[in-house]
């Protein structure tokens, strides 16, 4: 087989540029595996990233069009490149493909072997594909950058989305006291995920409900990010996911401000898998669409309120 079905964009733009078409089936190079993709997950803003279109995060590298989007996947190892000792052909794996290479919205994708982990046995491929980018973002924000420990108070701005739902669950699993801001329809949802306090941002000011917190993880940006400084305790950490926090404001207030780009991390993904198998972490899925409807999936990311991730079902 030399061809595969794939979603590709031949020029920069939004969902309107995505085409469902035949594309060359890739071959794994040294240190890589070829994955028969079973499911992939889409991410808000992905089509606006420079890395989606070039081979560098800042857009200074070579043009990669036609490009394949969607960097979270779950699938089966179909072939191994030179030097790969594990995983083996036939193993079920999942992971995050580096952003500067083609993604998983296709029947096959090549991935560095050292960034994938065994798929949690308790999850279907569709559910597993909703985990890697979102859960790794949450893990790296809470563990690597904020150092959350038991007893810490964590405010999650935007706790019902694809990433926010993982931030709430992982913070609770780490023993933190969790406060989450959500729309009125999602109050019960984030409480079920482990939030001790759910704040309806439409009808309430989070400043009136939270008290001082040790960590803010902001997935909203804008005015919400600006207001978050006022509830952060001295020595606390504000982690911006939607936008970079102001470092000068952090210095003025005696707190830390962090902005980062999530990275593939097998060890962290294995820790996340452990929480899933223990029943302490569950991916939230808004909907599952067939691969051919990838354009509709990305349009929904731009226009609709979502509870959890949107997943593309690629194959059985």
Number of C-alpha atoms within 10 A of each C-alpha: 5 9 13 14 18 28 26 23 23 14 14 18 12 16 18 12 14 26 18 17 13 14 17 12 18 15 17 20 16 13 16 20 28 24 30 25 28 27 31 35 32 27 22 15 12 18 21 12 14 19 22 28 30 21 18 17 15 10 15 11 14 10 17 19 15 17 21 24 27 26 26 27 36 34 32 23 25 19 18 24 17 11 11 17 10 14 19 15 14 13 16 23 24 31 32 30 24 18 24 20 21 27 28 33 30 31 22 26 27 26 25 20 24 17 19 26 23 18 23 21 13 13 15 14 27 25 23 29 35 32 32 29 26 25 26 25 21 25 25 19 27 23 15 11 17 22 13 22 15 12 13 18 25 30 33 26 27 25 35 28 22 27 26 30 29 26 34 32 26 26 28 24 17 15 14 24 22 29 29 30 28 23 16 14 10 18 19 12 17 27 18 12 23 23 28 15 17 26 26 18 16 11 9 12 13 22 14 9 14 20 14 16 23 22 29 28 28 25 21 18 18 12 8 15 24 12 14 20 21 13 20 25 18 13 12 23 26 29 25 22 24 16 16 16 22 16 14 11 14 18 11 8 16 15 19 22 22 19 17 15 9 19 15 20 17 20 13 19 25 17 12 21 25 14 17 19 14 11 10 16 23 20 22 22 20 15 14 18 17 14 24 20 16 28 17 16 24 22 14 15 18 14 8 8 12 15 20 21 28 27 29 28 25 26 15 9
